[in-house]
Amino acid sequence: MGVLRLAAGVAAARVGYRLVVGGELTLDTGWGRTVRPLGPFAVPVDAPPEVVFDVIAAPYLGRTPAAMADKLRVLERGTDMVLALHRTALPGGLVAGTVETVRFHRPDRVDFRLVRGPVPHVTEHFLLSADGAGTRLEYGGELGADFWAVGRWWADRVAAAWEAAVRSSFAGIRAEAERRAQVGRRPPIEGENVDPA
């Protein structure tokens, strides 16, 4: 009988872990909450801030590209704020799921607030500032988890995966913004109509 209870406990723990990681079960009691920073870090982007902002906002405020469909789904869209489901592949075949509000403050700030996910509290921001002819794209925020030492341990693991996902996102934003800026800077090809008017 003891072996069956142990097996049932292990199975329940596995299911609980998958539900928490997947964002389907958020433990939000406020008991022993620890809040830790996310970031800060920044990347230089060889593109104007307006272009970088447009690259960030486009999949949320416009049509989400098919290539991003497995990572992002906009659940509700307004003019300057969306409710979005983000999915991040993790080792071991797990997929982390979060539901967040994303608020756009054109031309220099994007704010994220967690609604549902593997921890009960996350706020984040992307800041864009002119840096010569380019942009400095900065990231920062905070993440909180409950249950004292266990929560601190969990928060550190979630934060590491969270920051890795943002760094990957920044690499994609940088590449696309720089591609768009280069298209705008290239000299016209002979015979190309550059003035549609």
N, C-alpha and C positions, 0 to 999 in steps of 0.2 A: 504494500500500500504506500510506503514511503517513497519508493521509486516512482510510482505513478504520480504522486504529488509533486515530486521534483521535476519530472518530465513536463507535467502540466504547467508548473511555474516557469520553466525555461521557455516553453512554447508561448506562454502569455507575455513573457518579457520580450521575446523576439517580435511578436505582433505589436506590442506597445512601442518598441523602438522604431519599427517601420512606420507606425502611425505618427509618432512625434517627428521623425525625420521628414516624412512626406508632408507635414503641415496639416494633417487631418486631425491631430489631437494636440492642442496647445495647453500646457499646464500653467495656468495663470492664477496663482493664489496670492501673490504679493509677499508670501512668507519667506523671509531670508533672502530678499532680492539683492543681487549684486549687479551693478551696472559697470561695464567696462568700455573703453573707447574702441572705435573701429577706425583704422587708419591713424593719423592722416598720412596721405601720400598724394603725389601729383605727377603728372606727365606733361611734357611739352608737346604741343601739336602744331605742325607747320601749316596752319590754316586759320583764317580769321574766326573770332568768337561766334559770329552769326552762323557761319557754316557748321562749326562744332555743335552749337545749340540745335540747329536743324537736324543734324544727324542723330542726336540723342532723342529729340522729340518725335521724329518722323514715325517710328513704329508704334508709338503710343497714340499720337493725335491724328495720324493719317491711317493708311492701310498697313497692317502688319505684314511684312514680306513673308512669303511661303517658307523661305529658308529659316525663319525665326519661329515658325508655328509650333515647333516642339519645345521652345524655350519661353515663349511669351504669348499670353492670350489676354486681350483686353476684355474685361467683363462689363465695364460701364465706361462710357467716354463722354467728357464734357469739353468745354472750350480750352480750359487751362488745367484740368485735373482728370485723371483716370483711376479706375480701380482695375488692377492687373494681377493676373496669376503668372508668377515666374517659376520655371522649373529648371533645376540644375542637376546634371548627372553627377553622381558620386561613385567612389570606388565600391566594388561589391555589387554593382547593379542597382543600387538604390538611387532614387530620384528625390531630391529635396524640393518641396513645394512651399511657396509663400504667396500670400495674397497681400498686396500693398497698395496704398494710395500713392500716386505720383503726381506732384503739383509742379507746374512749370511757371517760372517767373522770368519771362523773357526780358533781357537777353543774357542774364548771367547766373541763374541759379535753378536747380532742379532739386526738389525735396521728396524724400521717400519716407513713408511711415507704415510699419508692419501692422496688418490687421489680423493675420493668422499665419503661423509658421512654427518652426521647431523651438522657438523661445517666445516668451510673452511680450518682449519689448525690443524694438529696433527703430531708430530714426537715423536717416542718412541724408547727405547732401552732396551734390556736385556743384562746384563753383567754377565759373569760367571768367578769366580775366585776360585782357590784352597783354601780350608779351612780345613787344616789337611788332613784326608783321604776323605773328602767330598767336597762340593761346596757351595759357597755363590752365590745365584742367585738374582741379583738386577734388579730393574725396575725403570725407570725414563723417563721423557719426558716433552712435553708442548702441550697445546691445546689452540687454539685461536678462537674467535667468533667476529663477527662484530656488529655494532649498539650500541656502548657505554653501558649504564646501562642495557639495554635489553640483549645485547650480554653477559655481565658479568653474569647476572642471568642465561641465557641459558647455558653458558659455565660451571657454577657450577653444574647444573643438569646433563649435559652430562658427565662431569668429574667424578662425583660420580658413574654413571652407568659404565663408561669406566674402572675405577679403580676396581670396584667390579668384572667385567668380567676378568680383568687381574689376580686378586687374585684367582678367581676360576680356571683360566688356570694354575696358579702356583701350586695350590693344585694337579691338575691332572698331571702336569709335575713331581712334587716331588714324587707322588705315583708311577708313572710308572718308573722313573729313579731308585728309591730305590728298586722296584721289580726286575728290570733288574740287579742291582748291587748285590742283595741278591742271585739271581740265579747263578751269577758268583762266589760268595763267598762260597756257600754251599759245604760241603764235598761230594765227589762222593758217590752214592748209590752202595752198594756191587754188583758187577757184571756189573756195568755200564761202557761202553767204553768211557773214557774221552779223549783218544788220537785217533782222527779219522785217523791219518797218518799210 
